[in-house]
Amino acid sequence: MKFKFTAVAAFAIGGIAFTACEKVENCHYDEAAKTLKCQGQTYSTVETGGRVWMAENANLVNFDSSYCYGDNLDNCKKYGRLYDWKSAKDACPVGWELPKQADFEKADFKLLNIGKDGFRYYDGKYADENVSASFWTADAFDDSRAVMVRVQDNVAYEHYNKSIAASVRCVKAK
């Protein structure tokens, strides 16, 4: 009897792990419905600035580091995940990519449904929930910093430590 219970528990745990680690390759973009289905979630998409954008923050589990604001899983559902820059570069599904600063500069932020979702410092502290939104770009500034888009009352492009975790929006690859 103990053996059967162990086998069932191992199967259940394995099933959970398999779902959580579904590869980001298994996504489907429906141009007519303007949606991207990925890892059991459906993201709205919008075209702005000549690119198709995810109109929501990514909540994609990848094999690198990502976080939920305040270490609360409910915040991943609410805000999307926060990624350090290295993980952000790998967070977008196949056929999609992390936008460059130039892509953000051309985008209409009103269409992107920007929330004030905060970010995570490299020391593990969270900041700016309900104050601002922060998004990584694909642009490195130097070995330790990359360009981050900060949206509050205005939009700013600043250089931040790559260890900070921020939101990710993906654009469809050209």
Number of C-alpha atoms within 10 A of each C-alpha: 5 6 8 9 10 11 11 11 12 12 12 12 11 12 12 11 11 11 12 14 14 17 17 17 13 12 18 15 18 12 11 6 9 17 18 19 14 20 19 11 13 15 18 18 23 19 17 17 15 10 17 19 28 24 23 21 26 25 26 25 21 19 13 12 17 24 23 22 25 17 13 10 13 12 15 20 14 14 22 24 27 30 32 24 31 16 20 29 18 16 27 25 24 15 14 19 22 24 23 17 16 12 17 19 14 12 17 12 15 9 13 19 13 17 18 16 25 25 28 26 16 13 8 14 12 17 15 14 16 11 13 19 21 26 27 32 26 20 18 17 15 11 8 12 17 22 23 27 22 19 20 16 8 7 15 13 18 12 16 17 18 25 20 22 30 29 29 30 24 24 23 19 14 9
